[in-house]
Amino acid sequence: MRLTWVSGDKKPQQVKYADDKSQPSKVTTFSQKDMCGTITPSPARDFGWHDPGFIHSAVMTGLEPSTTFTYTYGSDSTGWSKNNTFRTPPAAGDSSEVKFIAYGDMGKAPRDSSAEHYIQPGSLAVTKAIAEEVSSGSVDCIFHIGDISYATGFLVEWDYFLHLIEPIASKIPYMTAIGNHERDFINSGSTYMTPDSGGECGVPYETYFPMPTAARDKPWYSIEQGSVHFTVISTEHNWTINSEQFVWMKNDMAAVNRSRTPWLIFSGHRPMYSSHKSLFLPSVDDKFVKDVEPLLRLYKVDLALFGHVHNYERTCAVYQKKCKAMPVKDVDDIDTYDNTNFRAPVHATIGMAGFSLDGFPPAIDDWSLARVAEFGYVRIHAAREQLRVEFVNPNTRRVEDHFRIIKTG
């Protein structure tokens, strides 16, 4: 389990944890020259630059799954943090239920009338509600699938975002995927040649959130918790057929042991299905769908989670814009998809965690079954025979949509 913190001291520090264990930190940082720029100034390299200090990272080893322990970090010369508590998730293949929360596009907002260049109005209510769930002990992990801080080159705003999520990320794993507002920039190697990262080009994101990836600027990975295998991709890097990432996706999903982890959840930032009609770039890249969607059906992905579009939308079991199976109502009036005889993945767009919301057009395709243009987050409970999914409104705490995916036999 990796712990990351920021300090003004470049000397290695320590994390002390689980009563008698300790690990030294590895220290890194980034500078203006690491940011992207063109002839036209970019915020990250020029007028939005802010010294990040030193980012410390330490891997806590020897931990048991589904266990709560205390930790503190720092040094004698700089001081020590308060004692924090952290809970590890269930081990891969564990028969116990794994409970996680997922969302995209959260960002941050000031708690007073301060002005920021980019404010995500729903972020405060969402983080407050999630922090309360985490404190209750009912959450094992977070998945934030792209558009993390929306600093977009105004680098001090990463500090604001990290402070906002501290009550959550200090207590359970905070897993992420990269989005356009972390990576994309002109002539930087990103798939989409837009200035959306403000010149960050993924450098602050990968420094603050070191995921278990193979290398820098290859931000795709997979992990397993309980009965779930998570395949996390980057929609901002080359995903075309036979690209490095495409081959990795194929190999990763082909190798999943479904007797050990019966559920396969696929996630990335840009969606394959969305009813929202953008005024500028399309919400869905048809080339991405053409190249990657066949893998999801071939390897029997149960649930695909995406962000980028700022609302909540759920599909039928869909492939090539056609419903291959429809849910039925159970005794509690909950839509239930039976994946015992798999037909196609269920897709959910969940980019409604903070950024100003996107509405829906009057005409809706048949594959779209549920739509909510409200701020919120998704709560997912995975047992061996069912995935239970709920979209939660953070202001009312009401469940605005819920569904199940089951397997029998």
N, C-alpha and C positions, 0 to 999 in steps of 0.2 A: 504494500500500500504506500503510495507516494504522497508526501506532504510538501507543499510549496508555499513559501512566504517571501515577503519583500523586506529588505533592510537597507539602511544607509551604510552598512559595514561590508566591505568586500572580503573580509576574512571568513573562512568556513566556520559555521556554527553547528549546533547539534539539535536533534530532537530526542528527548527522553520520553519513554513510553512504556506502558504495561509494567509498571513498577520498577523493573531492573534492567530494561533494555535501553540502548542508545545507538544512534547512527549519526555520522557527520554529514553535513550538507555539501553538495556541489554547488558552486556559485557561477552564475552567468549574468550577462546583461546584454544590451544592444545599444547602438549609437545611431546618430543621424545618418551616417554613411551606409548603414544597413537598410535604410528605408529606400523606397522606390521614388523616382522622380523623372520628369521629362524636361524639355525646354521650359514648359510652364511649371511654376513652383507647385509642389504638392504640400498639403498640410503636414504630413508626417516628417518630411525632410526639411521643411522650411518654417512657415509661420505657426504650425501647430505642435512643433517639437517640445517635448518635456522629458527631462532626464528621468529614467525609470528607477534609478537606484540599482540595487543588486538583488537578483532573484535567487533565492536559496531553495534547493530541492533535496529531499532525503527520502530514501526508501525504507520503510519500516518492515522488517522481516520477522519471521517467527510468530505470526499472528494466526489465531484460530478463526475459522469462519463463524459468522453469526454471533460475534462476541463484542461486547462493549469494553473499552479500555480508556484510560486517561493518558494525556500527553501534554508536554510543554516544549517550547522551542526557543532558541536564543543562545546566549553565551554569558559567561560571568562578566565580561567587559562591557557588553551592550545591554545586558539585562535579559530576563526571561519572560515569556508570555504567561498569561494566566493558565491555570489547568483547564484543559478542554477534554470533552468526552467524544469518542468516535466509535461507530459501530461498523463492523465488517459485514459484507453481504454474505448470503449463503454460498457454499462451495458449488462448483459446477457438478451437476448430477444429483445434488441434494434433493431429497423428496419434499422438503419443506417449501412453502410458498415464498416466492420472491416478490417484493412489492416495490415498484419504482414509479417515479414521476417523470414525464417527458413533455417537452415544449420546444419551440423555437422562437427566435426573433424577440427576445425580451428587452435587452438594453437596460437603461437606467433613467432616473428622473430625480431632480432636486426635491428635497423635503420642504423647501421654503420657496420664496419667489425668485431665487437666483436664476440667472439666464445661462443656458447651455446652448451650444449650436444645434444640438440634435436631442430632442427629449422624447422618450417612449412613455406615454402617459399611463399605461397599464402596469408598468413594471413594479411599482410600489405595492399595489394591492396583491399582485401575484406572489411576490417574494414574501410578503407578510403571511399570506395563507399557507404557502409551502413551508415556511419556517415553523409555523405552529404544528403542521403535520409531522415534520421531522422531529421536533421536540417531544412529540407524543410517543415516539418510537415506532411509528407505523410505516416508515419508509426506509428501504434498504439502499436506494441509489437514485441519482438524478441523471437524466440524459437531456442535454441542451443542444439541439441539432441546428446549429448555425445562427449567424447574426447574433453575436454574443454580447458585446458592449456597445456597439455602434459608436465607438470613439472615432472611427474613420479618419485617423490621422491627427486628431486632437488628443494627444497621448495622455494628458492628465486625466481624461475621462475613463481610462482603464482603472485608475486608482478609485474613482467613484464607484465603478461597477464592482470591483473586487470587495470593496467595503460593503456594498449592498448585499452580496451573496454570502458574506462571511458567516452569518448565523446558520446557513445551510451547508456550505461547502466545508466548514470546520468539523462537521458532525458525521457526514456520510460521503461516499464517493460522488464526485461531480464530474461526470463524463461529458465530452463535447464532440461535436463535429464542426468542421470549418464551413463558413458561409461566404457569400460574395462580399459582405462588408468587412470581412477579415482578410480576404486574399486578392480580390480582383484589382488589377491595375493595367494600364496600357503598356504593352511590350514587356510584360513581366513574366510571361510563361503561363498565365492563367488561361483557362478555356475561354472565358468571356472577357473581351477587351473593353471593360468599363472602368471608370475611376472610383469604383464603389468603396475600396478600402482606404481611400485618401492617401495612398502611398505606403500603407503598412505592409502589404504583400505577405501577410501571414506571419511576420516575424514576432510582433508582440504576442499574438495569439499562441503560437507554438512555444514561446518562452514562458508565458503565464500558465498555460495548460498543456504540459508535456504528456500527451497520451501515449499508449503503448504501440507506437508506430515503428516502421522499419527504419526510417531515416527522416531527416529534415526535409520539408516541403514534399513529403509523401504521406499526407495525413489521413490514411485509411488504416483500419485495424479491426480486430474482432476480440470479443471477450465472452466469457460464459459465466452466468450466475444462476444457481438453482437449475431449473428445467429449461432455461433459455440460452440460445446462442445468438449474440448480437453481431451483425455485420454492419460496420459503419464505414461509409465511403465519403469521398469528396466529390461533389458535383462541380467544383471549381477547377479540378485538374482533369487531365485527359482520361476519358472513360470510353473512348471509341473502341471498336472491336480490335482485339489483339494488342491494345496498349498495355502498358505495365499494370495499370490499375485494373483494367478489364480482366486480365489473366489472373491477377490476385483475387478479384471477386469470385471468379469462376472456381478457382482452386479452393478458396476458403469455404464456400457454400457446399461444394462437392464433398468436402471432408467432414462435414458435420455428422456426428454420431447421434442419430435421432432416438436411439434407445437411452442414451445418456442425457441429451438435451432435446426433447421432442419438439420444442418450439423454436422456429427460426424467425427472428425479427430483423428486418433490413431498414437502415435509416441513412438519410443524406439530406442535404439542405433543399435543393430545388425539387418540386414535386413532379410526378408523372401525370397526376390528375388534379385539375382545379377548374371550377366553374367561373372563377374571377377573370374578367377581361381587362388586361392592363392597357393603359393609354399609350405606353411606350414599348418596352420590350415585352414579349409574350410571357405569361406566367409559367407556361410549360414549353420546354424545348423538345420538339417532335423528334429531333435526331437522338437526343438522350433516351427518349422512350423507345425508339426503334432499336437502338443498340443494346440497351440494358434490360428492358422489360422481359425479353425472352428468358433471361437467366433467372428471374424471380419465379417464373412459372416452372421452368425446368427443375429447379432445386426446391420447389414447394415452399416458398416463403409464405409464412402464415399471415404476417402483418408487416406492412411497409409504412414507415413514419417519415414525414417530410415537413419542412417549414416553408419559409420564403414568402408565401402568400399569407396575409395577416387575418386569417379567420380559421374556423374549424369546419372541416368537411370530411365526411365518411362515405365510402363507396360500397357497392355490392362486391362480391368476389369477381374481380374484373380483369379482363385481358383484351388488349387491342380495342378498348372502348366498348366492349360487349360484356354484359353480365353473364358469367358462366355458372353462377349459383346465387341464390337469394337467401337472406336469413329468414327464419321463422320466429314467431313470438313464443317464448317459453311461458310457464305458468305465472311468472312474475311480470309478464308483458315486456320482456327484454329481448331485443333482436338477437338471435342466436344463429351463428354460422357453424355448420357441421363440416369439419375438415377431415373426418374419418376417410372419406373418399375425396381427396383434394381436387379442386377444379381450378382455382386461381387465388392470388393474394387479395386480401382486403387492404385498401389504402386509406390512410388518415392524414390529412394536412392539419398541422397543429402549430401554425405560426402566429398564434394569437396571444402571446405572453406579455406583450408590452407595446410594440409599435402601433401607431394609429391604424385602426381596423379597415379592412377591405370588405365591401359589400358583395352582394350576389346579383346577377342579372335576372330579369323576369323569366327568361327561358332557360330551363335546366335540363341537362342530358339525363337519360334513364339510369346511368351508372351512379349518379349522385343520390344517396339515400338520406343523408342528414347534413344540415348546414346551420351553423350558429355564428353570427358576427358579434361576438362578445369576447372580452378578455377572459383568459383562463389558462388551465393546464390540464393535462391528461394523467389520470391515476390508473396504473395497470397492476393487476395482481395475477401472477402466473403460478398455477399449480400444474401437476403433470397432465391432467385431463382437461384443463380449461384455461383460457386467457380471459380475464374480466377487465373491461376497459370502461372508464368513466371520464367524461369531460366535465370539469368542475368550474363553476363561476366563483371567482375569489371574493367577490363582494357579498354575495348571498350565501355562499358555500353550497348552493344547490347543484345537483347533478343535472346538467342540461341535455346530455345524451349518454347512453350507455349501451354496450353490446357485449356479447360473449362469442368466443371461438372455442369449439369443443372438439375433442377426439375421443372416440370410444373403441374398445377392443384392442 
